[in-house]
Amino acid sequence: MEFQKSPDGGWGWVIVVVSFFTQFLCYGSPLAVGVLYVEWLDAFGEGKGKTAWVGSLASGVGLLASLGCGLLYTATVTITCQYFDSRRGLALGLISTGSSVGLFIYAALQKMLIEFYGLDGCLLIVGALALNILVCGSLMRPLQTSDCPFPEKTAPENVPDRYSIYNEKEKNQEETMNFQDKGYGSEEKCLPNGDWGRETSLPKSLTSAAHTKESEPYKKKVVEQTNFCKQLAKRKWQLYRNYCGETASLFKNKVFSALFIAILLFDIGGFPPSLLMEDVARSYHVREEDLTMPLISIFGIMTAVGKLLLGILADFKWINTLYLYIATLIITGLALCAIPFAKSYVTLAILSGILGFLTGNWSIFPYVTTKTVGIDKLAHAYGILMFFAGLGNSLGPPIVGWFYDWTQTYDIAFYFSGFCVLLGGFILLLAILPCWDMCNKRLPKPAMPTTFFYKVASNV
């Protein structure tokens, strides 16, 4: 399946705008769930590990809202990649900033709504705002494929005869009943010789003939319908086998396999700061009056800056996006390991800004996926990767919370988070190093003997 050439503009800019607001409305509140996390701790009185499941499931997998968010994210990224080629990095950077701007605004908005309407009222208002995603979705037009036009609705008169078996059966029965009602169904008839009361043999023969004529086409059509169902089942089974084969071929690509491991480990270790940073400050006894700006808001605004700048860098031909992505993973892991040494608001704010900027690598992740598998397999590959990303989002915060419940400090928890992100970065780095391919490459044998021509210098 081949798509039309990417227009790199036109209606694509409308796609960028509505995708921006879709991610703003969809991910603003789940990413700013750290504000709600502190309220849930006070409201439920449970441990940090158990309470963290609420926020992690809202941003990961397992709930209806998170399922919708996952479908929306994949749709906005895929359609943007179809509409843009030379400006793909810029377009992805712009739409992905929607979630970061939403994080920045929803962090302050949810705090204000809790003060005025309480926790329940806040959640109701946030849910009502999310309904505006329907308006954004109505403006998205998929880029038509060049070899497969959009299917047209089938007119009733164009429906094949095999779908009308039972209508044909009812028609034959109705004709038979009418035939009998016209005088051939009575048992007593006046015969030409004047005998009355004798049962005639004509109606029986005609009736049996009618039933015979009725059953033959009916059986024929039942056989046709059975064969049709068998062919349909075989086709669906073949499509399923093709899908499994395509999935297996994706994992045969060592870069793709390393990419899914890296994104899983990155979300296990990199997502907890956006959820737990407010509680980290409280556990380090940072005073409320020192919090001039919520740490989650700093994280959000720097994520928006990182997504935009990293997306612009991805468009430069001299920059390898895979190495750029790996660099963000390694620096993120080091920053996570530095959180236990930050005991003041200023140091926590700096680390929040650094982590937020590096988390902006989400804008180049679709770009990296496209370069790895191609635009025609992007939707399939990206859906698989987003599943593992959501799984990492779901597991990361509870694991960090359990570490706190076990040790009563976040130090070991963030060492673990940093180790996960660093491990994912180094696995991906090893997968793309050219030295691994050099061992498997063999010099091709020349088809014909090589002839060397030498030019003899003239002394004249």
Secondary structure, DSSP 8 states (H G I E B T S, - for coil): --B----SSTHHHHHHHHHHHHHHHHHHHHHTHHHHHHHHHHHH---HHHHHHHHHHHHSSSSHHHHHHHHHHHHHHHHHHHH-STTHHHHHHHHHHHHHHHHHHHHHHHHHHHHHHHHHHHHHHHHHHHTTHHHHHTT-----BSSS-------GGGS-GGGGHHHHHHHHHHHHHHHIIIIIS-SB---TT---S-B-SHHHHHHHHHHHHHHHHHHHHHHHHHHHHHHHHHHHHHHHHHHHHHHHHHHHSHHHHHHHHHHHHHHHHHSHHHHHHHHHHHHTT--GGG-SS-HHHHHHHHHHHHHHHHHHHHT-TTS-HHHHHHHHHHHHHHHHHHGGG--SHHHHHHHHHHHHHHHGGGGTHHHHHHHHH-GGGHHHHHHHHHHHHHHHHHHHHHHHHHHHHHHSSSHHHHHHHHHHHHHHHHHHHHHH-THHHHTT------SS------------
